[in-house]
Amino acid sequence: MTTTRTRVVLLGATGSIGENTLRVIAAHPDKLALSAIAAHSNWEKLAAIAHRFNVPHVALFDDTALSAARASNAFPAGTVFHGGLSGLNNLARLPEADTVLVAVVGTTGLQPALAALAAGKNLALASKEILVLAGKFIMAAARASGARLLPVDSEHNAVFQCLEGHSSADVARITLTASGGAFRDWPAERLAHVTPADATKHPNWSMGPKITVDSATLANKGLELIEAQQLFALRADQCHAVIHPQSIVHALVGFTDGSTLAQLCPPSMTFPIQHALLYPARAPGTDAPLDFTQLLSLEFRPIDETRFPMMRLAREVMQTGGVAPAIYNAANEVAVAAFLANRLPFLAIPQVVDKTLSTLNSFEPDDLAAVLAIDAEARRVATSQL
């Protein structure tokens, strides 16, 4: 009996999410096939992936990298090359694809995500910025096309699993868990002397530098709460977070009857990625599961918003709505980039975000152009503070 394989387009194939996605696909060659891959500029790594998985379509966002790739003869014979943002959109609409996994950094994945939904593809979403910037447009596009939107972030995937089979009217609250990042156990006075090297050492997860810094400030959890509000159509007061140092419980969903469901798995992105790509089916995990015969301790702590002001700002942004989340995200990206370049102290990151939010007024956007315009303006305002 022949099993039909899910054909996957992977946008962001060379990053950490991409690498874990490739592990999942390699673990399930009878269930998953890779139809197309994209990266910003790392064409050498993309060539190796194309050979390993026999991928026919390749896209590079950077024009110089695309030219180098075309001239390299490093790709399989017959490879079809795509370039720039239009190239990513082309991959997202490929007739032979079933699921598009968007794991590109920043706003670059926004148009490809909308293209995938418009084409009726399953959208597996790993890029937080897309829902933070344009949640109402993404959710409207999914409803209009009937396409399935599957969260890949471990916390949102956990909420998705806990909610399955339940009415949204029965949900009292959701609680996302945060590891607390690199400095969760540091005394507050040490934070004034944090270096980029300190901030990019995560205790539990292997991630890129920007998201690892966001974990240390808890901006990452703030963005995830904003994303959850959009993804699951929740009120701001229904979205909560706690510190959970072990990163084993990824989210909890509390229901109106007082019951709480939680999703647990080891801190590896292969678990939510596999769930999204194989949904609604289940299969043996790519990584080993939890072993409950071994000693297992689970700890939860409230978040101190004096120590983590990015959480306070995120809650305010969720209450404000409109383009406030886009301003929060843009200012944070500018501030984190400056910190990583040794141009801004660690403790000044939330100050830049707070000042940017205070400078710009929120409004309800009528279209994506308005969102992208405020994103650019927020970056200008944040940069002026450096």
Secondary structure, DSSP 4 states (H G I P E B T S, - for coil): -PPPPEEEEEESTTSHHHHHHHHHHHH-TTTEEEEEEEESS-HHHHHHHHHHHT-SEEEESSHHHHHHHHHH--SPTTPEEEEHHHHHHHHHT-TT-SEEEE--SGGGGHHHHHHHHHTT-EEEE--HHHHHHHHHHHHHHHHHHT--EEE-SHHHHHHHHHHTTS-GGGEEEEEEEE---TTTTS-GGGGGG--HHHHT--SS----HHHHHHHHHTHHHHHHHHHHHHHTT--GGGEEEEE-TT--EEEEEEETTS-EEEEE--S-THHHHHHHHHTT-----SS----TTS------B---TTT-HHHHHHHHHHHH-TTHHHHHHHHHHHHHHHHHTTSS-GGGHHHHHHHHHHHS-----SSHHHHHHHHHHHHHHHHTT-
